[in-house]
Amino acid sequence: MPVVTGAVRPEGFELDIDSRAVTPDVLQEPGLDGGETSFSRYVLRRASGDDRLVGLPVFVMRGFRHRCVLVRSDSELTSLEELKGARIGLTGWPDSGNTWTRALLREAGVDLAGITWTVGPLVAGETGKDRTGPVPFPDNVSLTGDGLAEGLADGRYDAIMTPFMPEEFFTPGSRFRPLLPDHRAAERAYYERTGFVPGIHLVTLKRESVERHPWLPQAVTELFERSKRHWVLRRRLLADTTPWLLAELADTAETFGRDWMPYGAAQNAPMVAAFCAELHAQGISHRLIGAEEAFAA
């Protein structure tokens, strides 16, 4: 946001940011030099030998996934282990976030092949999102156009995976709740165990743009780093966008230290390696690649 508003400006080049409702397919738009890109789609391209995108280790979307599993408010389910053999709806199969969430199930000993999966929109009628990606579905995965939230409410699913909550989630008497009664504690334990917050989207540049301007990756990375620092300082100064944001900021600093969302290849190598391993283990990527290959210049 500091870059969008002009509070932080590029040094040595001009930057025109086009804000989108849907993550762009950078390679399909001649007018773009780069853009926000799905982490999983980027890694899948790399694994297939397609290096037309140069990924920057600038993860502009990150987030824990324990909170992203919803059940009905009257459900007796309270743990990931209890999802063995369940019927689960999710908003996209190869999505970065859902890959991380399925990784939690695998870690809990849940066989993904024993789940009945249904891929579809959170709410019926949603458009503009690629839910299937460049990989074929396993035999236990089907596609629907019906809304997953209503499917959960009427009992078609035991749980759903979604990075964004249905509007009803924020209302008194909601029919939905997180699967884990204390997902925050589970997420804190996950961080203590792994040392990272999962990356979801990153910034990429077209290779042709990088070849024209070899200095561009470093310049864009530095711009986003300055923007992030500016954003953090402003949030700490104007901590009234939610009633308890000040306490949240203090707790975040105590838990994660100076920076909970670091940029850079070395800083993110463990997280990138874990994600690439999950894509391969879940059968989404046919080839296992390492963190060093994902961000080869």
HELIX and SHEET records of a PDB file:
HELIX    1   1 PRO A    2  THR A    5  1                                   4    
HELIX    2   2 VAL A   26  GLN A   28  5                                   3    
HELIX    3   3 PHE A   39  ALA A   47  1                                   9    
HELIX    4   4 HIS A   66  CYS A   68  5                                   3    
HELIX    5   5 LEU A   80  LEU A   83  5                                   4    
HELIX    6   6 SER A   96  GLU A  107  1                                  12    
HELIX    7   7 LEU A  112  GLY A  114  5                                   3    
HELIX    8   8 LEU A  148  ALA A  153  1                                   6    
HELIX    9   9 GLU A  167  PHE A  170  5                                   4    
HELIX   10  10 HIS A  183  THR A  194  1                                  12    
HELIX   11  11 ARG A  207  ARG A  212  1                                   6    
HELIX   12  12 LEU A  216  LEU A  237  1                                  22    
HELIX   13  13 LEU A  245  PHE A  256  1                                  12    
HELIX   14  14 ALA A  265  ALA A  281  1                                  17    
HELIX   15  15 ALA A  291  ALA A  294  1                                   4    
SHEET    1   A 3 GLY A  34  SER A  38  0                                        
SHEET    2   A 3 GLY A 199  LYS A 206 -1                                        
SHEET    3   A 3 LEU A  53  ARG A  62 -1                                        
SHEET    1   B 6 VAL A 141  LEU A 143  0                                        
SHEET    2   B 6 THR A 116  VAL A 119  1                                        
SHEET    3   B 6 ARG A  87  LEU A  90  1                                        
SHEET    4   B 6 ALA A 159  MET A 161  1                                        
SHEET    5   B 6 VAL A  69  ARG A  72 -1                                        
SHEET    6   B 6 PHE A 176  PRO A 178 -1                                        
END                                                                             
